Amino acid sequence: MKIHESAENYLETILVLQKRNGNVRSVDIATELNFSKPSISNAMKQLSSNGYIKMDENRMIILTDEGKNIAEKIYERHQLISEFLVMLGVEQKTAVEDACRIEHVISEETFTKFKNHMNNMKK
């Protein structure tokens, strides 16, 4: 199932915040993305209704298995593309920003080739 870029960004942000802080609340996502709390609340309702996240009794956001799979896929793409762009001499900040856009549109075939190339370079 193809999901929207914005949903992928939210899921990736939740994953990153979980790695960094352990627990994630809507306000944490709003702060991280510099979005309004109502916008995040609406997005979290959508993600929940689509089965990508759950909320526990303390209103902490938890990725479902499906949500986590999507988030990890996008995060891997982001990391690898950022790393490659920096290796090419792109400034870190620019590389991260560009990777954030590229990660959503790159085909699975191209990313697989890209990943294999990067892995071969590291050997």
N, C-alpha and C positions, 0 to 999 in steps of 0.2 A: 504494500500500500504506500503510495507516494504521499508524503505530508508536506505542508508548506514550509518554506524557509524560516518563517518566524517561529513556527513550532520547533523546528530543529534547533534554532538558536536558544529558545527557552530550555529545551531539554539539555543541551550542552551546558548552559549556564548552571542549571541545577546540579549536573554532574560535577562541574568544576567547584561549585560552592560546597558540595558534599565532601569532596576530597580535601578542600581547604578547612572547612569549619565543622564537618561532621553532620550537623543538622542544618536544614534549610527552611526558611519561612518566606512567605511572599514578600515581606519587607526587604529581605536580603536580596532577592532577585531585583526588586525595584531599585535598590541602592546600586547594585552591580551594573545594571543596564541603564541607569538614570532615566527610568520610566516612572510614570505615576502609579501609585498603589491601585487605583481603580482599573487601569489598563492591565496590570499584572493579575489582579483578581479575576478579570474576565478571561484572560489567557489561561489561568490555572483551571478555571471551570471547564474550558474547552478541552484542555489536556486530560483532565479527569474524566470527562464524558467520553473521550476517545480511548480511554484505557491506558494512557501513558504515565499517569501519576496517581497516587493515592495520598490522602491526608490522614495522619494519625489523630488520636484524641487530643493532642496538644497543638494541632494545626501545623505540624511539621510536614513538609512535602517529601514524599518518597517515590522514587522512580519504580514503576512496575518493570517486570522483565523486558517487555516490549519497549518501554520508554528508555530503559537503560541500554538496550541493544542499539537503538537509534542514537542516543547520546554518545555512546562510546565510538560508534562509527564516525560520527561527525567530529568528535574530539580527536580521533586518530588522524583524520584527514587534515584538520586544522594544524596539529602539531607537525606532521610530516611536511606539509606544504610550506609552513612557516620556516621550518628548518632548511628546506631546500632553497627558498628565496634568500635567506640570510647567507647560505653558502655561495650564492651567486653574487653577493655583495650588496643586497638590498638592506637598507637600514631596518633594524629590528622592529620598530614601531610600524613602519610601512609594510613589512613582511607579514606581521600579525593581522593588520587591517585587510591586506589583499587576500590572505589565506582565508579570512572570514567570509569573503565573497566567493572565492573560488571553490571552497569546500562544498557548497550547495549545488553547484552546476556541473562539476566534473563527473564524467561518466564512470561507472564501475570499472569498465575495461581500461580506461585511461589511468584511473587511480591505481589499479592493480599493477600496470606496467610501471608507473611512477614509483610505487612502493618497492617493486622488485629492483628497479634501477638504484634506488637509494640504499637498499639492503646490500646490493653488490658493491656499491661504493664504499661501504663501511667494512667490507671484508679485507 
